[in-house]
Protein backbone atom coordinates (compact mmCIF):
# COMPACT_ATOMS: atom_id res chain seq x y z
CA UNK A 1 0.00 0.00 0.00
CA UNK A 2 1.31 3.42 -0.96
CA UNK A 3 0.19 5.10 2.27
CA UNK A 4 2.11 2.51 4.32
CA UNK A 5 5.24 3.22 2.27
CA UNK A 6 4.83 6.97 2.77
CA UNK A 7 4.45 6.53 6.55
CA UNK A 8 7.36 4.09 6.87
CA UNK A 9 9.56 6.53 4.99
CA UNK A 10 8.32 9.40 7.18
CA UNK A 11 9.29 7.58 10.38
CA UNK A 12 12.84 7.09 9.06
CA UNK A 13 13.01 10.68 7.82
CA UNK A 14 11.95 12.20 11.16
CA UNK A 15 14.35 9.90 13.03
CA UNK A 16 17.23 11.24 10.89
CA UNK A 17 16.19 14.85 11.47
CA UNK A 18 15.94 14.27 15.23
CA UNK A 19 19.47 12.90 15.30
CA UNK A 20 20.69 15.96 13.46
CA UNK A 21 18.69 18.49 15.53
CA UNK A 22 17.35 16.96 18.79
CA UNK A 23 13.86 17.93 19.98
CA UNK A 24 15.20 19.98 22.90
CA UNK A 25 17.32 22.07 20.51
CA UNK A 26 14.28 22.58 18.29
CA UNK A 27 12.14 23.69 21.26
CA UNK A 28 14.80 26.19 22.28
CA UNK A 29 14.62 27.79 18.83
CA UNK A 30 10.98 28.76 19.27
CA UNK A 31 10.65 32.42 20.07
CA UNK A 32 7.50 34.20 21.16
CA UNK A 33 6.66 36.24 18.15
CA UNK A 34 3.68 38.38 17.32
CA UNK A 35 0.56 36.31 16.82
CA UNK A 36 0.60 34.36 13.56
CA UNK A 37 -1.80 34.90 10.70
CA UNK A 38 -5.26 33.73 11.65
CA UNK A 39 -5.68 30.71 9.38
CA UNK A 40 -9.15 29.86 10.69
CA UNK A 41 -10.44 33.39 10.23
CA UNK A 42 -9.07 33.69 6.69
CA UNK A 43 -10.60 30.44 5.44
CA UNK A 44 -14.03 30.91 7.00
CA UNK A 45 -15.06 34.36 5.76
CA UNK A 46 -18.82 34.28 5.21
CA UNK A 47 -20.12 34.90 1.71
CA UNK A 48 -16.62 34.47 0.24
CA UNK A 49 -15.06 31.73 -1.85
CA UNK A 50 -12.16 30.78 0.41
CA UNK A 51 -9.50 28.85 -1.51
CA UNK A 52 -6.47 27.26 0.11
CA UNK A 53 -4.15 27.05 -2.90
CA UNK A 54 -1.65 24.21 -2.77
CA UNK A 55 2.01 24.09 -3.69
CA UNK A 56 3.49 20.71 -4.66
CA UNK A 57 5.79 19.54 -7.41
CA UNK A 58 4.37 16.09 -8.11
CA UNK A 59 2.15 13.45 -6.55
CA UNK A 60 2.01 9.64 -6.64
CA UNK A 61 -1.38 9.73 -8.39
CA UNK A 62 -0.83 12.59 -10.86
CA UNK A 63 2.90 12.46 -11.59
CA UNK A 64 4.76 15.73 -12.28
CA UNK A 65 2.52 18.78 -11.94
CA UNK A 66 5.07 21.59 -12.25
CA UNK A 67 8.20 21.33 -14.41
CA UNK A 68 9.80 24.61 -13.38
CA UNK A 69 9.03 24.35 -9.65
CA UNK A 70 9.38 27.64 -7.78
CA UNK A 71 7.36 27.75 -4.50
CA UNK A 72 7.97 31.48 -3.93
CA UNK A 73 6.76 32.38 -7.41
CA UNK A 74 3.63 30.23 -7.03
CA UNK A 75 2.89 31.81 -3.64
CA UNK A 76 3.05 35.30 -5.12
CA UNK A 77 0.68 34.31 -7.94
CA UNK A 78 -1.74 32.79 -5.43
CA UNK A 79 -1.75 35.89 -3.26
CA UNK A 80 -2.10 38.30 -6.20
CA UNK A 81 -5.07 36.37 -7.60
CA UNK A 82 -7.12 36.06 -4.43
CA UNK A 83 -6.23 32.88 -2.51
CA UNK A 84 -7.22 32.92 1.18
CA UNK A 85 -4.32 30.74 2.35
CA UNK A 86 -1.53 28.56 0.99
CA UNK A 87 -0.95 24.85 1.60
CA UNK A 88 2.59 23.54 1.13
CA UNK A 89 3.16 19.82 0.75
CA UNK A 90 6.52 19.32 2.41
CA UNK A 91 7.05 15.59 1.86
CA UNK A 92 10.13 15.26 -0.37
CA UNK A 93 10.17 11.68 -1.62
CA UNK A 94 6.55 11.34 -2.73
CA UNK A 95 5.52 14.95 -3.45
CA UNK A 96 8.75 16.81 -4.27
CA UNK A 97 8.39 19.18 -1.33
CA UNK A 98 10.95 20.41 1.16
CA UNK A 99 10.95 21.99 4.61
CA UNK A 100 12.70 25.03 3.18
CA UNK A 101 9.71 25.63 0.84
CA UNK A 102 7.81 26.96 3.87
CA UNK A 103 10.63 29.41 4.64
CA UNK A 104 10.76 30.54 1.01
CA UNK A 105 6.99 31.11 0.85
CA UNK A 106 6.88 32.86 4.23
CA UNK A 107 9.36 35.45 2.89
CA UNK A 108 7.15 36.46 -0.03
CA UNK A 109 3.56 36.26 1.23
CA UNK A 110 1.46 37.51 4.11
CA UNK A 111 -1.15 34.76 3.57
CA UNK A 112 -1.54 32.08 6.28
CA UNK A 113 0.46 28.92 5.52
CA UNK A 114 -0.70 25.35 6.13
CA UNK A 115 2.21 22.91 6.46
CA UNK A 116 0.78 19.80 4.82
CA UNK A 117 2.75 16.87 6.10
CA UNK A 118 2.21 13.31 7.29
CA UNK A 119 2.57 14.17 10.98
CA UNK A 120 3.42 11.19 13.19
CA UNK A 121 5.58 12.92 15.80
CA UNK A 122 5.30 16.13 17.82
CA UNK A 123 8.74 17.02 16.43
CA UNK A 124 7.10 17.85 13.07
CA UNK A 125 4.73 20.36 14.70
CA UNK A 126 7.64 22.22 16.32
CA UNK A 127 9.42 22.16 12.95
CA UNK A 128 6.40 23.67 11.18
CA UNK A 129 6.20 26.46 13.76
CA UNK A 130 9.89 27.35 13.41
CA UNK A 131 9.67 27.35 9.61
CA UNK A 132 6.87 29.93 9.72
CA UNK A 133 3.69 27.88 9.21
CA UNK A 134 0.43 29.07 10.77
CA UNK A 135 -1.36 25.71 10.64
CA UNK A 136 -0.62 21.99 10.43
CA UNK A 137 -2.50 19.04 8.99
CA UNK A 138 -3.42 16.15 11.31
CA UNK A 139 -4.79 13.02 9.65
CA UNK A 140 -7.38 11.14 11.71
CA UNK A 141 -6.77 7.94 9.76
CA UNK A 142 -3.10 7.63 10.76
CA UNK A 143 -3.17 8.91 14.36
CA UNK A 144 -4.66 7.38 17.48
CA UNK A 145 -7.24 9.47 19.32
CA UNK A 146 -4.91 10.25 22.24
CA UNK A 147 -2.14 11.39 19.90
CA UNK A 148 -4.60 13.62 18.04
CA UNK A 149 -5.67 15.18 21.32
CA UNK A 150 -2.11 15.83 22.47
CA UNK A 151 -1.11 17.30 19.08
CA UNK A 152 -4.16 19.59 19.12
CA UNK A 153 -3.12 20.80 22.58
CA UNK A 154 0.49 21.32 21.47
CA UNK A 155 -0.57 23.31 18.38
CA UNK A 156 -2.76 25.53 20.57
CA UNK A 157 0.20 26.18 22.89
CA UNK A 158 2.27 27.16 19.85
CA UNK A 159 -0.51 29.46 18.58
CA UNK A 160 -1.11 27.33 15.48
CA UNK A 161 -4.32 26.09 13.87
CA UNK A 162 -4.96 22.43 13.05
CA UNK A 163 -6.80 21.16 10.02
CA UNK A 164 -7.93 17.68 11.09
CA UNK A 165 -8.52 15.52 8.05
CA UNK A 166 -11.16 12.82 7.73
CA UNK A 167 -12.24 10.60 4.86
CA UNK A 168 -14.55 8.02 6.42
CA UNK A 169 -17.32 7.85 8.99
CA UNK A 170 -14.99 6.14 11.51
CA UNK A 171 -12.50 9.04 11.20
CA UNK A 172 -15.33 11.39 12.19
CA UNK A 173 -16.32 9.17 15.14
CA UNK A 174 -12.70 9.29 16.31
CA UNK A 175 -12.49 13.10 16.36
CA UNK A 176 -16.05 14.32 17.00
CA UNK A 177 -15.54 14.82 20.76
CA UNK A 178 -12.10 16.39 20.43
CA UNK A 179 -11.56 20.19 20.47
CA UNK A 180 -11.36 20.41 16.68
CA UNK A 181 -12.25 23.74 15.03
CA UNK A 182 -11.34 23.00 11.41
CA UNK A 183 -12.25 19.74 9.71
CA UNK A 184 -10.83 18.79 6.31
CA UNK A 185 -12.81 16.26 4.31
CA UNK A 186 -10.45 14.57 1.88
CA UNK A 187 -12.34 13.34 -1.17
CA UNK A 188 -9.32 11.20 -2.05
CA UNK A 189 -9.06 7.71 -0.57
CA UNK A 190 -5.39 7.51 0.44
CA UNK A 191 -5.41 3.72 0.13
CA UNK A 192 -6.65 3.61 -3.48
CA UNK A 193 -6.11 7.30 -4.47
CA UNK A 194 -9.63 7.29 -5.97
CA UNK A 195 -11.32 10.72 -5.77
CA UNK A 196 -15.05 11.27 -5.23
CA UNK A 197 -16.64 14.60 -4.27
CA UNK A 198 -19.60 12.69 -2.82
CA UNK A 199 -17.38 11.95 0.20
CA UNK A 200 -17.85 15.59 1.27
CA UNK A 201 -21.61 15.39 0.65
CA UNK A 202 -21.91 12.27 2.83
CA UNK A 203 -19.75 13.45 5.73
CA UNK A 204 -21.13 17.02 5.85
CA UNK A 205 -24.39 15.60 7.19
CA UNK A 206 -22.60 14.46 10.37
CA UNK A 207 -20.65 17.65 11.12
CA UNK A 208 -22.20 20.38 13.31
CA UNK A 209 -22.70 23.69 11.50
CA UNK A 210 -20.41 25.68 13.84
CA UNK A 211 -17.33 23.77 12.64
CA UNK A 212 -15.20 25.19 9.82
CA UNK A 213 -15.16 22.64 6.99
CA UNK A 214 -12.63 22.39 4.16
CA UNK A 215 -13.29 20.14 1.16
CA UNK A 216 -10.03 18.74 -0.26
CA UNK A 217 -9.14 17.06 -3.58
CA UNK A 218 -11.03 16.68 -6.83
CA UNK A 219 -12.38 20.25 -7.05
CA UNK A 220 -12.03 21.16 -10.72
CA UNK A 221 -14.24 24.16 -11.48
CA UNK A 222 -16.52 26.89 -10.18
CA UNK A 223 -19.52 24.56 -10.49
CA UNK A 224 -17.96 22.10 -8.01
CA UNK A 225 -17.31 25.00 -5.63
CA UNK A 226 -20.87 26.34 -5.90
CA UNK A 227 -22.32 22.88 -5.15
CA UNK A 228 -20.11 22.52 -2.09
CA UNK A 229 -20.85 26.06 -0.89
CA UNK A 230 -24.59 25.37 -0.98
CA UNK A 231 -23.86 22.41 1.27
CA UNK A 232 -22.19 24.69 3.83
CA UNK A 233 -18.50 24.03 3.03
CA UNK A 234 -16.36 27.01 4.14
CA UNK A 235 -13.15 26.52 2.15
CA UNK A 236 -11.65 24.51 -0.69
CA UNK A 237 -8.14 23.05 -0.76
CA UNK A 238 -7.13 22.94 -4.41
CA UNK A 239 -3.81 21.82 -5.89
CA UNK A 240 -3.87 19.79 -9.08
CA UNK A 241 -6.52 21.86 -10.93
CA UNK A 242 -4.40 24.96 -10.39
CA UNK A 243 -0.96 23.47 -10.95
CA UNK A 244 -1.93 21.63 -14.14
CA UNK A 245 -3.36 24.75 -15.77
CA UNK A 246 -1.30 26.72 -18.29
CA UNK A 247 -2.08 29.97 -16.47
CA UNK A 248 -2.29 29.41 -12.70
CA UNK A 249 -3.46 32.94 -11.86
CA UNK A 250 -6.22 32.86 -14.47
CA UNK A 251 -7.41 29.44 -13.26
CA UNK A 252 -7.55 30.69 -9.66
CA UNK A 253 -9.65 33.68 -10.76
CA UNK A 254 -12.01 31.33 -12.63
CA UNK A 255 -12.43 29.17 -9.51
CA UNK A 256 -13.12 32.26 -7.40
CA UNK A 257 -15.84 33.35 -9.82
CA UNK A 258 -17.47 36.58 -8.60
CA UNK A 259 -14.99 36.77 -5.71
CA UNK A 260 -11.97 37.32 -7.97
CA UNK A 261 -10.44 40.77 -7.87
Secondary structure per residue as TSV (DSSP state, phi and psi in degrees):
chain	resnum	aa	ss	phi	psi
A	1	X	-	360.0	134.3
A	2	X	H	-61.3	-44.0
A	3	X	H	-58.9	-41.5
A	4	X	H	-60.5	-40.6
A	5	X	H	-64.8	-42.0
A	6	X	H	-60.6	-45.0
A	7	X	H	-70.0	-39.3
A	8	X	H	-62.0	-43.0
A	9	X	H	-64.2	-38.7
A	10	X	H	-64.2	-40.8
A	11	X	H	-59.4	-46.0
A	12	X	H	-63.7	-42.7
A	13	X	H	-60.9	-48.0
A	14	X	H	-66.2	-37.5
A	15	X	H	-59.5	-42.7
A	16	X	H	-64.1	-43.7
A	17	X	H	-66.1	-34.3
A	18	X	H	-68.3	-34.8
A	19	X	H	-67.2	-38.2
A	20	X	H	-71.1	-48.8
A	21	X	S	-129.1	98.6
A	22	X	-	-59.7	156.2
A	23	X	H	-54.4	-41.9
A	24	X	H	-62.1	-36.9
A	25	X	H	-66.7	-42.1
A	26	X	H	-61.3	-46.2
A	27	X	H	-59.4	-38.5
A	28	X	H	-68.0	-20.3
A	29	X	T	-80.2	-13.4
A	30	X	-	-76.3	124.8
A	31	X	-	-115.3	146.4
A	32	X	-	-74.1	105.6
A	33	X	-	-103.4	178.9
A	34	X	S	-60.4	154.5
A	35	X	-	-54.8	137.6
A	36	X	-	-68.7	172.0
A	37	X	-	-61.7	139.0
A	38	X	-	-81.8	93.3
A	39	X	H	-57.2	-49.4
A	40	X	H	-59.6	-45.1
A	41	X	H	-62.2	-44.4
A	42	X	H	-65.4	-33.7
A	43	X	H	-93.9	1.6
A	44	X	T	-124.3	24.7
A	45	X	-	-66.9	124.7
A	46	X	T	-65.4	141.5
A	47	X	T	74.6	2.8
A	48	X	S	-108.6	158.2
A	49	X	-	-95.8	103.7
A	50	X	E	-94.8	108.5
A	51	X	E	-108.6	127.0
A	52	X	E	-95.5	105.8
A	53	X	E	-87.8	131.5
A	54	X	E	-100.1	144.2
A	55	X	E	-113.3	118.5
A	56	X	-	-156.9	151.7
A	57	X	S	-86.8	-43.0
A	58	X	E	-152.3	173.0
A	59	X	E	-146.0	156.2
A	60	X	T	-60.8	-30.0
A	61	X	T	-87.6	-31.9
A	62	X	T	-107.8	-9.0
A	63	X	E	73.4	-153.7
A	64	X	E	-72.1	128.5
A	65	X	-	-103.6	-33.4
A	66	X	-	-132.5	118.0
A	67	X	S	-73.2	-52.5
A	68	X	S	-97.7	81.2
A	69	X	-	-80.8	116.5
A	70	X	-	-138.4	93.3
A	71	X	H	-55.2	-40.3
A	72	X	H	-63.4	-42.7
A	73	X	H	-64.5	-43.9
A	74	X	H	-61.2	-42.6
A	75	X	H	-60.2	-41.7
A	76	X	H	-64.6	-41.1
A	77	X	H	-62.3	-44.9
A	78	X	H	-59.7	-45.3
A	79	X	H	-66.2	-45.2
A	80	X	H	-62.5	-27.8
A	81	X	T	-105.2	14.2
A	82	X	T	101.4	14.1
A	83	X	-	-64.5	151.4
A	84	X	S	-88.8	-30.3
A	85	X	E	-159.2	169.6
A	86	X	E	-125.1	133.7
A	87	X	E	-106.3	132.0
A	88	X	E	-119.9	118.3
A	89	X	E	-81.7	112.7
A	90	X	-	-102.9	10.8
A	91	X	-	-76.8	126.9
A	92	X	H	-80.7	-52.6
A	93	X	H	-64.1	-41.8
A	94	X	H	-100.6	-17.0
A	95	X	H	-130.2	-0.1
A	96	X	-	74.0	15.0
A	97	X	-	-88.7	179.4
A	98	X	-	-158.5	148.2
A	99	X	H	-56.9	-36.8
A	100	X	H	-69.9	-14.8
A	101	X	H	-60.4	-36.0
A	102	X	H	-64.8	-42.9
A	103	X	H	-62.5	-44.7
A	104	X	H	-61.3	-44.4
A	105	X	H	-70.0	-38.5
A	106	X	H	-59.7	-33.8
A	107	X	H	-66.7	-28.0
A	108	X	H	-110.5	-5.1
A	109	X	-	-136.9	150.6
A	110	X	-	-99.6	0.3
A	111	X	S	-69.4	150.0
A	112	X	E	-62.5	144.7
A	113	X	E	-115.3	129.3
A	114	X	E	-99.7	119.1
A	115	X	E	-83.0	108.7
A	116	X	E	-96.7	107.6
A	117	X	-	-145.8	158.3
A	118	X	-	-85.3	88.1
A	119	X	-	-83.0	121.2
A	120	X	-	-124.8	-5.8
A	121	X	S	-146.7	141.4
A	122	X	H	-58.8	-26.2
A	123	X	H	-50.9	-40.8
A	124	X	H	-68.3	-27.3
A	125	X	H	-73.6	-42.6
A	126	X	H	-60.8	-42.4
A	127	X	H	-57.2	-49.0
A	128	X	H	-59.5	-40.2
A	129	X	H	-62.8	-47.7
A	130	X	H	-63.7	-36.1
A	131	X	H	-70.1	-21.8
A	132	X	T	113.7	12.4
A	133	X	-	-76.3	151.4
A	134	X	S	-101.1	-18.5
A	135	X	E	-149.1	155.9
A	136	X	E	-127.3	157.4
A	137	X	E	-97.0	130.9
A	138	X	E	-119.9	126.8
A	139	X	E	-100.2	116.5
A	140	X	T	-60.6	-30.7
A	141	X	T	-72.1	-21.4
A	142	X	T	-111.6	-1.3
A	143	X	S	-121.4	139.9
A	144	X	-	-71.1	157.9
A	145	X	H	-56.8	-42.6
A	146	X	H	-65.0	-39.0
A	147	X	H	-64.0	-45.3
A	148	X	H	-55.5	-46.1
A	149	X	H	-62.7	-44.3
A	150	X	H	-69.4	-33.0
A	151	X	H	-71.8	-35.5
A	152	X	H	-62.1	-42.7
A	153	X	H	-64.4	-43.5
A	154	X	H	-62.8	-45.2
A	155	X	H	-60.0	-40.7
A	156	X	H	-62.6	-43.0
A	157	X	H	-58.4	-36.0
A	158	X	T	-88.7	6.8
A	159	X	T	60.4	44.9
A	160	X	-	-121.6	152.6
A	161	X	E	-89.8	158.7
A	162	X	E	-124.0	130.0
A	163	X	E	-99.3	111.9
A	164	X	E	-96.6	119.3
A	165	X	E	-96.1	133.4
A	166	X	E	-126.7	159.5
A	167	X	-	-136.4	-26.3
A	168	X	S	-126.3	165.8
A	169	X	H	-56.3	-40.5
A	170	X	H	-70.3	-26.1
A	171	X	H	-64.0	-43.6
A	172	X	H	-63.2	-43.9
A	173	X	H	-59.2	-35.0
A	174	X	H	-66.8	-36.4
A	175	X	H	-104.8	-10.0
A	176	X	T	-61.5	-25.3
A	177	X	T	-98.7	4.2
A	178	X	S	-88.3	158.7
A	179	X	-	-76.6	67.4
A	180	X	-	-100.0	124.9
A	181	X	S	-94.1	-36.9
A	182	X	E	-120.9	122.6
A	183	X	E	-113.6	125.9
A	184	X	E	-100.1	126.8
A	185	X	E	-102.7	111.3
A	186	X	E	-87.5	116.9
A	187	X	-	-75.7	-6.4
A	188	X	B	-97.7	127.1
A	189	X	-	-78.3	115.5
A	190	X	T	-75.7	-5.6
A	191	X	T	-85.7	-42.4
A	192	X	T	-107.1	-16.3
A	193	X	-	67.7	14.0
A	194	X	-	-75.1	139.2
A	195	X	B	-113.5	134.2
A	196	X	-	-149.1	114.3
A	197	X	T	-61.4	-21.2
A	198	X	H	-63.1	-19.2
A	199	X	H	-58.4	-44.1
A	200	X	H	-63.2	-44.0
A	201	X	H	-59.8	-40.5
A	202	X	H	-68.7	-48.3
A	203	X	H	-75.7	-27.3
A	204	X	H	-56.9	-30.7
A	205	X	T	-65.2	-22.5
A	206	X	T	-90.0	-22.8
A	207	X	S	-89.9	128.2
A	208	X	-	-59.4	148.0
A	209	X	T	-67.5	-18.2
A	210	X	T	-80.5	-8.1
A	211	X	S	-80.1	147.3
A	212	X	E	-85.9	126.2
A	213	X	E	-117.6	132.6
A	214	X	E	-115.0	127.9
A	215	X	E	-94.8	131.5
A	216	X	E	-122.9	140.5
A	217	X	S	78.4	138.5
A	218	X	-	79.5	8.4
A	219	X	-	-89.6	113.7
A	220	X	-	-107.7	-27.5
A	221	X	S	-151.6	177.5
A	222	X	H	-63.7	-31.7
A	223	X	H	-62.3	-44.0
A	224	X	H	-58.7	-44.7
A	225	X	H	-63.2	-44.1
A	226	X	H	-62.6	-40.5
A	227	X	H	-60.7	-45.0
A	228	X	H	-71.0	-35.2
A	229	X	H	-63.1	-41.4
A	230	X	H	-60.9	-28.1
A	231	X	H	-76.5	-18.9
A	232	X	T	108.4	8.1
A	233	X	-	-68.8	135.8
A	234	X	-	-88.7	-35.6
A	235	X	E	-147.7	164.2
A	236	X	E	-134.3	119.2
A	237	X	E	-93.3	114.9
A	238	X	E	-127.5	127.3
A	239	X	-	-123.0	-69.6
A	240	X	H	-58.1	-42.7
A	241	X	H	-59.3	-36.8
A	242	X	H	-75.1	-50.1
A	243	X	H	-69.3	-27.0
A	244	X	T	-79.6	-17.9
A	245	X	S	-75.0	151.4
A	246	X	S	-68.5	-31.2
A	247	X	-	-128.3	97.8
A	248	X	H	-60.2	-44.6
A	249	X	H	-62.8	-42.4
A	250	X	H	-64.3	-42.1
A	251	X	H	-63.3	-41.4
A	252	X	H	-61.9	-42.8
A	253	X	H	-61.5	-41.2
A	254	X	H	-60.3	-44.5
A	255	X	H	-64.9	-34.4
A	256	X	H	-74.2	-20.0
A	257	X	G	57.7	-125.3
A	258	X	G	-66.6	-16.2
A	259	X	G	-83.4	-7.8
A	260	X	-	-69.6	150.1
A	261	X	-	-133.0	360.0
